[in-house]
Amino acid sequence: MGKIQNKMPAGNAQREGVLCERIEFEQLISNLASTFIHLSPDQVDGKIEDALGQIATFLNAERGTLTQRDKTGKPTARHSWNVAELPELPRIDPEEFFPYGNAKIMAGEIYKFSRLEDLPPEAELDRRTMAELGIKSHITIPLTAGGVPLGTFSFSTMRKERAWPTDQVACLQLVGTILAGALARKQADAVLRTSEARYRTLFESANDAIFLMLGEDFIECNMQTCVMFGCSHDQILGKTPFDFSPPTQPDGSDSREKGSGKIIAALKGEPQFFEWQHYRYDGTTFDVEVSLNRVYWGEQPHLLAVVRNITERKQAEENLIRSEKRYRELYEGSRDGFGLVDLEGTLIATNLSLQNMLGYTKDEIKRMTFRDITPEKWHAHEERILREQVQIRGYSDVYAKEYRRKDGTIFPVELRTYLVRDAHGAPNGYWAFVRNITDRKRAEDALRESEEKYRSLVTTIPDVVWTTDNDGNTTYISPNVERVFGFTPADVYEQGGAIWFGRIHPDDVAYVKAAYEASTEDGALFDVEYRLRHRNGHWIWLHHRAVKTTNKAGQELVSGISSDITERIQIQAELQELTEQLTAERQELKEKNITLQQILAHLEQEKAHYKDEICSSVENLLVPIIQKLKQGDGSLKLKDIDVLENTLSAIIEKDLDEYKNNLKKLTPRELDVCKLIKAGQSSKEIADSLNISLPTVHKHREIIRRKLQITNKSINLGAYLRSRS
């Protein structure tokens, strides 16, 4: 063949080459057509890139691309092929970067050029983008199926320019038709599968039981049917509705007779919708709502039954009836008043409580408006509430006003008003609950008066009243805290328990903390006295008394009162000191009395002794001399007079000399102690006066008694010294 071609004229060889190329291309297209016709929808995507590669290789193109688009022209999927040494083209929005070519493609036209210079001036952006991508020649063919655009497929050369002959373009359009058909089948299959999956999902996930019936027999059902009837799929198929129905329905009709009539009517094309009572597989009954319609499966009519369990709804209806009865009882028996008015304010309905509250009969009050029973000073206020609250959000906040009774007396009420709408949602009136708050107002006034008295008491008493929570945070403290402690209420609120415990005397901290914890944990009475450092630094004595309380919100608190008892403690200390001093002085006086009695007794003893000595001296010495004096006979001699004088002197000076001799034995310090004892000072006073210790004073006393030779005698030292002075 090659030899024959060599002998042929050049024109004939060229035509033959073109013809062979065309035949080869047609053969390629035929093979592709055969391949895609027999492909299943899920195999299409895998063969597209192979097809792109074969066609691009035949056309000497370096790139081939197929893009699927939605109905708006936006790309949804892309398949591409390029020679191995070239990178894949980036994904570019054709509407933004190829506006000229994109417009032609969206119009269903072929977009092609053999060289960039062939593009018209209005395609300048296309030209720049193609040049940046290195594209020299390009062709894009729209893909359509049944007039519906599915996407595009295109080829580009990167190494050299090439022409796009008409016959090749026609072949490429044919390839486009083949690919579009494959894509259309794929999309249709996807839609079918999606639709089938959707309906299967709906069938299986429906909350209602769904039956497919042939005549009276069940031939298919969904999973909810098994759940509703409490049995398996196989236990339902082949059965009839009457196998799951009691002999008679709640209205007394025969189930089979009534059900057969419904089935016959539905098969005639008359949709049936009715309530029914069924059995579960375990024999328990439940109420349902049945929708029965004729459907065709193939050419044979079937029945599609949708069964909804309405047991809860039936129960709700019964509950509603009972609720309405209770509401009516509540409406008529409520202690609060109930009133319904139209938009003009006319009282349409009232309960007995409101009628009694106002003193009108039911017929009398029907001819009145709510303004007739409301003092004029409240009209503007209530109109504003209706306008700004009820008409905007459908209800009001609870608000207070006054009503006027039939006898003219005014009384306070509290009410909340609601907007009433008709079946179309349009406002047509108001209703309200009304409560007579006369007693509550009295109680509030009494409480307010009590609180004012309490507040006055708290602010005037010298003590500090306080309240804390369980965490030690101060929730209230009376203003006079600053006078007592030097801290303002703001200081206390800010610092809390730290302002107390941080200033307690170190010796009292453990005792106070233990008492406080016992009061918060065990509810014990908190009653302690302790020392606290005042803000200015000096120590004060406090008496804290507190108990556990609960506020209106149910929060546990500790409430108490703190008293400054510094002055009392000081007075008590002074009294204690005075008491101790008086006790000591009383004891000392008692001792002095005892000593005095002892001294007197001793004196009496000494007196008797002296008397005996004197009597002895007088009898033995003086009496004879006195007798001589009486005789006067001259027998009295001078020596007798000396004896008389010496005897009298001895009697007088005997004891004093002995005392003076003993006194000389004392040291100067002991003599100082004697002077103070003789002056009547106590041992403690002597110690303070001489700046010596009390034990030293006691030691001096013992030494003095020993030196004065009265150690073993029951004689008071002070009295003894004073008697010898």
C-alpha positions in Angstrom: 0.0 0.0 0.0 2.9 2.3 0.9 4.4 1.8 -2.6 1.2 2.5 -4.4 0.9 5.7 -2.3 4.4 6.7 -3.4 3.4 6.5 -7.0 0.1 8.4 -6.5 0.0 12.1 -7.1 0.4 14.3 -4.0 -3.2 15.5 -4.0 -4.6 12.0 -4.1 -2.3 10.8 -1.2 -3.4 13.8 0.9 -7.1 13.1 0.2 -6.5 9.4 1.0 -4.8 10.3 4.3 -7.7 12.6 5.3 -10.1 9.8 4.4 -8.2 7.3 6.5 -8.0 9.7 9.4 -11.8 10.3 9.1 -12.5 6.6 8.9 -10.3 6.0 12.0 -12.0 8.8 13.9 -15.4 7.4 13.0 -14.3 4.0 14.1 -13.2 5.4 17.4 -16.5 7.2 17.8 -18.4 4.0 16.9 -16.4 2.1 19.6 -17.2 4.8 22.2 -20.8 4.7 21.2 -20.9 0.9 21.6 -19.1 1.2 25.0 -21.4 3.9 26.5 -24.6 2.4 25.2 -23.9 -0.8 27.2 -22.6 0.9 30.3 -24.7 0.8 33.5 -25.3 4.3 35.0 -22.8 3.7 37.8 -20.0 2.9 35.3 -20.3 6.1 33.2 -18.0 8.3 35.3 -15.2 5.7 35.2 -15.2 5.5 31.3 -15.5 9.3 30.6 -11.8 10.0 31.3 -10.8 7.0 29.1 -12.9 8.4 26.3 -11.4 11.9 26.7 -7.9 10.4 26.5 -8.6 8.5 23.4 -10.2 11.4 21.6 -7.5 13.9 22.7 -4.8 11.5 21.6 -6.4 11.2 18.2 -6.7 14.9 17.9 -3.1 15.5 19.0 -4.6 17.6 21.9 -2.8 17.7 25.2 -5.9 18.2 27.3 -9.5 17.0 27.4 -12.2 18.1 29.9 -15.9 17.2 30.5 -17.8 19.4 32.9 -21.4 18.6 34.1 -23.5 21.6 35.0 -26.8 22.2 36.7 -29.7 24.1 35.0 -28.3 27.5 35.9 -25.0 26.7 34.2 -23.0 26.2 37.4 -20.4 23.3 37.3 -21.4 20.3 39.5 -18.7 17.7 38.4 -15.6 17.6 36.3 -13.6 14.9 34.4 -10.3 15.7 32.8 -7.4 14.1 31.0 -4.0 15.6 30.1 -0.6 14.2 28.9 1.5 13.0 31.7 4.1 15.8 31.7 1.5 18.6 31.9 -0.1 19.6 35.2 -3.9 19.5 35.5 -5.6 22.8 34.7 -6.9 24.7 37.7 -10.7 25.0 38.2 -11.7 28.4 36.8 -15.1 30.0 36.8 -15.9 30.3 33.1 -18.4 33.1 33.7 -15.7 35.2 35.3 -12.6 34.3 33.2 -14.2 33.2 29.8 -17.2 35.5 29.5 -17.3 35.4 25.7 -16.9 31.6 25.4 -19.3 31.0 28.3 -22.0 33.2 26.7 -21.7 31.1 23.4 -21.9 27.8 25.3 -24.9 28.9 27.4 -26.5 29.8 24.0 -25.9 26.2 22.8 -23.1 27.2 20.4 -19.7 25.7 19.8 -16.8 27.8 21.2 -13.6 27.2 19.2 -10.5 28.9 17.9 -7.4 27.6 16.0 -5.2 30.4 17.3 -5.7 33.1 19.8 -5.6 35.8 17.1 -8.9 34.3 15.7 -10.8 35.5 18.8 -12.8 38.7 18.2 -12.0 41.9 20.1 -14.9 41.3 22.6 -13.1 38.1 23.7 -10.1 40.0 25.0 -10.5 38.5 28.6 -10.8 35.0 27.1 -7.7 35.6 25.1 -5.6 36.7 28.1 -6.8 33.8 30.2 -6.1 31.3 27.5 -2.6 32.8 27.0 -1.8 32.6 30.7 -2.9 28.9 30.7 -0.6 28.2 27.7 -3.5 27.2 25.4 -2.9 27.6 21.7 -6.0 26.0 20.2 -9.3 25.1 21.8 -12.8 23.7 21.2 -15.8 23.4 23.6 -19.0 21.6 22.6 -22.2 21.9 24.6 -23.7 18.6 25.9 -27.5 18.5 25.7 -30.1 15.7 26.0 -33.7 16.3 25.0 -33.0 20.1 24.8 -31.7 20.1 28.4 -28.1 21.4 28.9 -26.1 18.9 30.8 -22.6 20.4 30.5 -19.6 20.7 28.1 -16.7 18.8 26.8 -13.6 20.4 25.4 -10.1 19.8 24.0 -7.0 22.1 24.0 -3.6 22.0 22.4 -0.6 23.3 24.4 2.3 22.7 22.0 1.2 23.9 18.6 -1.9 25.3 16.9 -4.3 23.2 15.0 -7.4 23.7 12.8 -10.8 22.2 13.6 -12.1 20.8 10.4 -15.9 20.7 9.9 -16.1 16.9 9.7 -14.1 16.6 13.0 -16.4 19.1 14.7 -19.4 17.1 13.4 -17.8 13.9 14.8 -17.1 15.6 18.1 -20.8 16.7 18.3 -21.7 13.1 17.7 -19.4 12.1 20.6 -21.1 14.9 22.6 -24.5 13.3 21.9 -23.2 9.9 23.0 -21.8 11.3 26.2 -24.9 13.4 26.9 -27.0 10.4 26.5 -24.9 8.5 29.0 -25.0 11.3 31.4 -28.7 11.7 31.0 -29.2 8.0 31.7 -27.0 8.4 34.7 -28.9 11.4 36.0 -32.3 9.7 35.3 -31.1 6.6 37.2 -29.9 8.8 40.0 -33.3 10.6 40.1 -35.1 7.3 40.0 -32.9 5.8 42.7 -33.4 9.0 44.8 -37.1 8.9 44.2 -37.3 5.3 45.1 -35.2 5.7 48.2 -37.2 8.8 49.2 -40.5 6.9 48.9 -39.0 3.8 50.5 -37.8 6.1 53.3 -41.2 7.7 53.6 -42.8 4.3 53.6 -40.6 2.9 56.3 -40.1 6.0 58.4 -43.8 7.1 58.4 -45.3 7.4 61.8 -48.5 5.8 60.5 -49.1 2.2 59.5 -49.3 1.7 55.7 -51.0 -1.3 54.1 -51.2 -2.4 50.5 -54.3 -4.5 50.0 -55.5 -6.7 47.3 -59.1 -7.0 47.9 -59.4 -7.7 51.7 -55.9 -9.2 52.0 -52.8 -7.4 53.2 -50.0 -8.0 50.7 -47.4 -5.4 52.0 -46.9 -3.2 55.0 -44.3 -0.9 56.5 -42.3 -1.3 59.8 -44.6 1.0 61.7 -47.5 -1.5 61.0 -45.6 -4.2 62.9 -44.9 -1.8 65.8 -48.5 -0.6 65.9 -50.0 -4.1 65.8 -47.3 -5.7 67.9 -46.4 -8.5 65.5 -43.9 -9.4 62.7 -44.2 -8.7 59.0 -45.0 -12.3 58.2 -47.8 -12.4 60.9 -49.6 -9.6 59.0 -49.2 -10.5 55.3 -52.1 -12.7 54.1 -54.4 -11.5 56.9 -57.4 -9.2 56.5 -58.4 -6.1 58.6 -61.0 -8.2 60.3 -58.4 -10.6 61.7 -57.2 -7.5 63.8 -60.7 -6.2 64.7 -63.1 -6.9 67.5 -66.5 -8.4 66.4 -68.2 -5.0 66.8 -67.1 -1.4 66.7 -67.7 1.1 69.6 -70.8 2.3 67.8 -72.3 -1.2 68.0 -71.9 -2.0 64.2 -70.6 -5.4 63.0 -66.9 -5.0 62.1 -66.9 -7.2 59.0 -70.1 -5.8 57.6 -69.0 -2.2 58.1 -65.5 -2.8 57.0 -66.5 -4.6 53.8 -68.7 -1.7 52.8 -65.8 0.7 53.2 -63.5 -1.6 51.1 -66.1 -1.9 48.3 -66.7 1.9 48.2 -62.9 2.5 48.0 -62.4 0.0 45.1 -65.1 2.0 43.2 -62.9 5.1 43.5 -64.6 6.7 46.5 -61.9 7.6 49.1 -62.9 6.5 52.6 -61.9 8.2 55.8 -63.2 6.8 59.1 -62.4 5.9 62.7 -61.9 2.2 63.6 -61.0 0.0 66.6 -58.3 -2.6 66.1 -56.8 -5.5 68.1 -53.1 -5.8 68.6 -51.6 -9.2 68.3 -51.8 -9.7 72.1 -55.5 -8.9 72.0 -55.5 -5.4 73.5 -57.6 -2.8 71.6 -56.6 0.7 70.3 -58.3 3.4 68.3 -57.2 4.4 64.8 -58.1 6.7 62.0 -58.1 5.0 58.5 -57.6 6.5 55.1 -58.5 4.1 52.3 -57.8 4.9 48.7 -57.7 3.0 45.4 -54.3 2.8 43.6 -53.2 0.9 40.5 -50.2 -1.5 40.6 -49.8 -2.5 37.1 -53.3 -2.8 35.7 -54.9 -4.3 38.7 -56.6 -2.0 41.3 -55.3 -2.2 44.9 -56.1 -0.4 48.1 -53.7 1.8 50.0 -54.6 2.0 53.7 -53.0 4.6 55.9 -53.8 3.8 59.6 -53.0 6.3 62.3 -53.1 5.4 66.0 -55.5 8.0 67.7 -55.6 6.4 71.1 -53.8 9.4 72.6 -56.0 11.8 70.7 -59.1 10.0 71.9 -57.8 10.1 75.4 -56.9 13.7 75.0 -60.5 14.4 73.8 -61.8 12.7 76.9 -59.3 14.6 79.0 -60.5 17.8 77.3 -64.1 17.0 78.2 -63.0 16.4 81.8 -60.8 19.5 81.7 -63.7 21.6 80.4 -65.8 20.3 83.3 -63.1 21.1 85.8 -62.6 24.5 84.1 -66.3 25.2 84.5 -66.2 24.2 88.1 -63.1 26.3 88.6 -64.7 29.2 86.8 -67.8 29.1 88.9 -66.2 28.1 92.2 -63.0 30.3 92.0 -62.5 32.8 94.8 -61.1 35.1 92.2 -63.3 37.0 89.9 -63.4 36.3 86.2 -64.6 38.8 83.6 -64.9 38.7 79.8 -65.5 41.9 77.8 -65.7 42.8 74.1 -63.5 45.4 72.5 -65.8 48.2 73.6 -65.4 47.0 77.2 -68.9 45.6 77.8 -69.0 42.8 80.3 -70.1 39.7 78.4 -69.5 37.1 81.1 -68.7 37.1 84.8 -68.4 34.4 87.4 -70.2 34.4 90.7 -67.1 35.6 92.6 -66.9 38.8 90.5 -70.6 39.4 90.9 -70.4 39.1 94.7 -67.3 41.2 94.7 -69.1 44.0 93.0 -72.5 43.5 94.6 -74.3 43.2 91.2 -76.5 40.3 89.8 -75.5 38.5 86.6 -78.2 40.4 84.6 -77.3 43.8 86.1 -73.6 43.5 85.3 -74.2 42.5 81.7 -75.4 46.0 80.9 -72.2 47.6 82.2 -68.7 48.2 81.0 -65.5 47.8 83.0 -65.2 51.6 83.0 -68.5 51.8 84.9 -67.0 49.8 87.8 -63.6 51.5 87.7 -63.0 54.9 89.3 -62.2 57.5 86.7 -58.7 58.1 88.0 -57.7 54.6 86.8 -59.2 54.9 83.3 -56.1 56.4 81.5 -53.8 54.0 83.4 -55.8 50.9 82.3 -56.1 52.1 78.7 -52.4 52.5 78.5 -51.9 48.9 79.8 -54.3 47.6 77.1 -52.6 49.6 74.4 -48.9 49.0 75.3 -49.0 45.5 76.7 -52.2 43.5 76.0 -52.6 44.5 72.3 -48.9 44.1 71.6 -48.0 40.8 73.3 -51.4 39.4 74.1 -51.4 39.8 77.9 -50.5 42.3 80.6 -48.3 42.2 83.7 -50.2 41.8 87.0 -51.3 45.4 87.8 -53.3 47.0 90.6 -56.3 49.4 90.4 -59.6 49.9 92.2 -63.2 48.9 91.7 -66.4 50.5 92.8 -69.1 48.4 94.3 -72.8 48.8 93.7 -73.1 50.6 97.1 -70.4 53.1 96.0 -67.5 51.8 98.2 -64.1 51.6 96.7 -61.8 48.6 97.2 -58.4 47.6 95.7 -58.0 44.8 93.2 -55.2 43.1 91.4 -55.7 41.6 87.9 -54.0 40.4 84.7 -55.7 40.9 81.4 -55.5 38.7 78.3 -56.3 39.4 74.6 -59.1 37.2 73.1 -59.0 36.4 69.4 -61.6 34.9 67.0 -61.1 31.8 64.8 -59.3 34.0 62.2 -56.9 35.4 64.8 -58.5 38.8 64.9 -58.8 40.5 68.4 -62.4 40.5 69.6 -62.2 41.1 73.4 -60.4 40.7 76.7 -60.6 38.5 79.7 -59.1 38.9 83.1 -58.7 37.3 86.5 -59.5 39.7 89.3 -58.5 39.4 92.9 -59.8 41.5 95.8 -56.6 42.5 97.7 -58.3 44.5 100.5 -57.1 42.2 103.2 -53.6 42.0 101.6 -53.4 45.8 101.4 -54.3 46.0 105.1 -51.6 43.4 105.9 -49.1 45.3 103.7 -49.9 48.5 105.5 -49.5 46.8 108.8 -46.3 45.3 107.7 -45.1 48.6 106.3 -45.9 50.3 109.7 -44.1 47.4 111.5 -41.1 47.7 109.2 -41.0 51.4 109.8 -41.1 50.9 113.6 -38.4 48.2 113.2 -36.3 50.5 111.0 -36.7 53.3 113.5 -35.7 51.0 116.4 -32.7 49.6 114.5 -31.4 53.1 113.7 -31.9 54.5 117.2 -30.7 51.7 119.5 -27.0 51.7 120.4 -26.6 48.1 119.3 -25.7 47.0 115.7 -28.2 44.8 113.9 -26.8 42.5 111.2 -27.7 39.6 108.8 -25.3 37.3 107.0 -25.7 34.4 104.6 -24.0 31.0 105.0 -20.9 32.1 103.2 -20.3 34.9 105.6 -21.4 37.7 103.3 -23.2 40.6 105.1 -26.6 41.2 103.6 -27.7 43.9 106.1 -26.1 46.0 108.8 -27.5 48.9 110.7 -26.0 52.4 110.1 -24.7 52.8 113.7 -22.0 50.2 112.9 -19.7 53.1 112.2 -20.2 54.5 115.7 -19.5 51.2 117.4 -16.7 49.7 115.3 -15.5 52.7 113.3 -16.3 51.0 109.9 -19.1 52.2 107.6 -21.8 49.9 106.3 -20.1 50.1 102.8 -16.8 48.8 104.4 -18.7 45.8 105.9 -20.6 44.9 102.7 -17.4 45.0 100.8 -15.1 43.0 103.1 -17.8 40.7 104.6 -16.7 38.3 107.4 -13.0 39.2 107.0 -13.7 42.5 108.7 -14.8 40.6 111.8 -12.6 37.5 112.1 -9.5 39.5 111.0 -9.8 41.8 114.0 -10.8 39.4 116.8 -8.3 39.3 119.7 -6.0 36.3 119.2 -7.0 34.7 122.5 -10.7 34.8 121.4 -10.5 33.7 117.7 -10.9 29.9 118.2 -13.8 30.3 120.6 -15.7 32.7 118.4 -15.2 30.7 115.2 -16.4 27.5 116.9 -19.5 29.2 118.2 -20.3 30.7 114.8 -19.8 27.4 112.9 -22.0 25.7 115.4 -24.7 28.3 114.8 -24.6 27.9 111.0 -24.3 24.1 110.9 -26.3 22.9 113.9 -28.6 25.8 114.4 -27.2 26.4 117.9 -27.7 29.9 119.4 -24.7 32.2 118.7 -24.1 34.0 122.0 -20.5 35.1 122.7 -18.5 37.9 124.3 -15.1 38.7 122.9 -12.6 41.4 122.2 -12.4 43.2 118.8 -9.9 45.8 117.6 -11.7 49.1 116.8 -10.8 50.8 113.5 -8.7 53.3 115.5 -6.7 50.4 117.0 -8.0 50.1 120.6 -9.8 47.0 121.9 -13.5 46.9 122.6 -15.6 44.2 124.1 -18.6 42.9 122.1 -21.6 40.7 122.9 -22.8 38.9 119.8 -26.2 37.2 119.8 -27.6 35.5 116.6 -30.0 32.9 115.4 -30.5 31.0 112.1 -33.3 32.5 109.9 -34.8 32.0 106.5 -35.8 34.8 104.1 -38.8 34.8 101.7 -36.8 33.1 98.9 -36.0 30.2 101.3 -32.3 31.2 101.7 -30.8 30.4 105.0 -29.4 33.4 106.9 -28.0 34.3 110.3 -29.4 37.4 111.9 -28.0 38.9 115.1 -27.3 41.9 117.2 -24.0 43.2 118.5 -23.6 45.3 121.6 -20.6 47.3 122.8 -20.1 46.0 126.4 -16.6 47.6 126.9 -17.9 49.9 129.7 -19.8 47.0 131.3 -16.7 44.8 131.2 -14.6 47.7 132.7 -17.2 48.2 135.5 -17.3 44.5 136.2 -13.5 44.4 136.4 -13.5 47.4 138.8 -16.2 45.8 140.8 -14.3 42.5 140.9 -11.2 44.3 142.0 -13.1 46.2 144.7 -14.8 43.0 145.8 -11.4 41.3 146.1 -10.0 44.3 148.0 -13.0 44.4 150.3 -12.7 40.6 150.8 -9.1 41.0 151.7 -9.7 43.9 154.0 -12.6 42.0 155.6 -10.3 39.1 156.1 -7.6 41.4 157.5 -10.1 43.0 159.8 -11.2 39.6 160.9 -7.6 38.7 161.6 -7.1 42.0 163.4 -10.1 41.4 165.5 -8.9 37.9 166.4 -5.4 39.4 167.1 -6.9 42.2 169.2 -8.9 39.7 171.2 -5.7 37.7 171.7 -3.8 40.9 172.7 -6.5 41.8 175.1 -6.4 38.3 176.6 -2.6 38.5 176.7 -2.8 41.9 178.3 -5.2 40.5 180.8 -2.8 37.6 181.4 0.1 40.0 181.7 -2.0 42.3 183.8 -2.8 39.4 186.2 0.9 38.5 186.1 2.0 42.0 186.8 -0.6 42.2 189.5 0.7 39.1 191.0 4.3 40.4 190.8 3.2 43.8 192.1 1.2 42.2 194.9 4.1 40.0 195.8 6.5 43.0 195.7 4.0 45.1 197.7 3.3 42.3 200.2 7.0 41.3 200.6 8.7 44.6 200.2 6.4 47.5 200.4 3.9 46.4 203.1 6.6 46.0 205.7 8.0 49.4 204.8 4.5 50.9 204.9 3.9 49.2 208.3 7.1 50.9 209.6 5.8 54.2 208.3 2.5 53.7 210.1 4.3 52.9 213.3 6.3 56.0 213.2 8.6 54.6 215.8 11.7 55.6 214.0 12.3 52.1 212.8 12.1 53.2 209.1 15.5 53.5 207.7 16.9 55.2 204.6 17.6 51.9 202.9 13.9 51.0 203.3 13.1 54.1 201.3 15.6 53.0 198.6 13.9 49.6 198.5 10.5 51.3 198.0 11.7 53.5 195.2 13.5 50.7 193.4 10.6 48.4 193.7 8.2 50.9 192.2 10.6 51.8 189.4 11.1 48.1 188.6 7.4 47.5 188.4 6.9 50.4 185.9 10.0 49.9 183.8 10.4 46.2 183.8 8.3 45.4 180.6 9.4 48.5 178.7 13.0 47.9 179.2 12.7 44.4 177.9 10.8 45.7 174.7 13.4 48.3 174.1 16.2 45.8 174.4 14.5 43.6 171.8 13.8 46.5 169.5 17.5 47.3 169.3 18.0 43.9 167.7 16.1 45.0 164.5 17.7 46.2 161.3 16.8 49.6 159.7 14.6 47.9 157.1 12.9 45.9 159.8 12.3 49.1 161.8 10.8 50.6 158.6 8.5 47.6 158.3 7.6 48.0 162.0 6.6 51.7 161.5 4.3 50.8 158.6 2.8 47.9 160.5 2.2 50.1 163.5 0.6 52.7 161.1 -2.0 50.0 160.1 -0.8 49.3 156.5 -1.4 45.9 155.0 1.4 43.6 153.7 0.6 44.6 150.1 0.7 48.3 151.0 4.0 47.9 152.8 5.4 46.1 149.7 4.3 49.0 147.5 5.6 51.6 149.9 9.1 50.0 150.3 9.2 48.8 146.7 9.8 45.2 147.8 7.9 42.0 147.1 5.1 40.6 149.1 7.0 37.5 150.2 9.8 39.7 151.4 7.3 41.6 153.6 6.1 38.2 155.0 9.7 37.2 155.8 10.4 40.5 157.6 7.3 39.9 159.7 8.5 36.5 160.8 12.0 37.9 161.7 10.5 40.8 163.7 8.2 38.5 165.7 11.2 36.3 166.5 13.4 39.2 167.6 10.6 40.7 169.7 10.2 37.2 171.3 6.5 36.9 170.5 6.9 34.1 167.8 4.8 31.5 169.6 2.4 34.0 171.1 -1.1 34.7 169.5 -0.4 38.4 169.4 -1.1 40.7 166.5 2.2 42.4 165.5 0.6 45.8 164.8 -1.3 45.9 168.0 1.8 44.8 170.0 3.9 47.6 168.5 1.3 50.2 169.1 0.8 49.1 172.7 4.5 49.7 173.4 4.8 53.1 171.8 
